């Protein structure tokens, strides 16, 4: 059997593995579909994650060097790639009662032929309803961060909303913002096919940050008022700076992307400063949630799963390309790392 790993920074390869026996509280999934994460996982894959030589210290709430002699946060040659899997349970441990052999489920897991998961008191192992779309299921993770971004932007009925970056998170944020009652939702992305998908799924207008004064266009569409909120999912400083020209006075910037260092020339001393904009960093997995105790990570996940499974969210157009496991190493390097403009979220069919 084979699994996809990173053998060194920016190099993916399929390697053979042998399965182990199950513990009493585990289940084995025969994977049918899988998908990588196109955001933070790519930072890890490129070997530039702060988690490699540092750890986020929960006591100090800051990054600190790993203890001398401790393992690095990412070990190339062992680092398994992938984020979500959909498949059939083919074996269960003695203590598993909530799942049965033959159940079709979705879970966090790497790209490999079989995945072993905890199957006792694990709400993240989700049963797929009859006829549910696997493409929606593998968007379970980006949907959570899209929802967090929309909630932290305090999108309300009648608002003007800009979503910067139309990858999987941005596309789902477009749908959620429109369904939340925003009267104008504007997408920003340099890629025409991403803008077309956003227009099919709720965006009222889309602009490329290349060759367009996005902020001015936003102001024109909103009667010179500007955007009540900007949801930033791209991590691209030029796209963000272009959109910031269109922020309304007192508007909110909900920063969802795992930001990279901004280049020289990035300037927050223009429209954002004079419009008294507020910036928040939206991260679904940080606890306590800003709306704790009413909201936490589990509630976000359960809400997203319901919206994905009942068709309220539509991710059919987001999974492209779909490749085989044998093609996955080359495809991962091409579509996820080297040319992310060619894909929104890659799917793997086993």
Beta strands, then each sheet from edge to edge (+ up, - down):
strand 1: 2-8
strand 2: 11-16
strand 3: 26-35
strand 4: 54-57
strand 5: 62-65
strand 6: 79-80
strand 7: 84-92
strand 8: 104-108
strand 9: 114-118
strand 10: 126-127
strand 11: 160-164
strand 12: 184-188
strand 13: 205-207
strand 14: 227-232
strand 15: 247-255
strand 16: 278-281
strand 17: 319-324
strand 18: 345-349
sheet 1: 2+ 1- 6+
sheet 2: 9+ 3- 7+ 8- 10+
sheet 3: 9+ 3- 18+ 17+
sheet 4: 4+ 5-
sheet 5: 13+ 12+ 11+ 14+ 15+ 16+
end
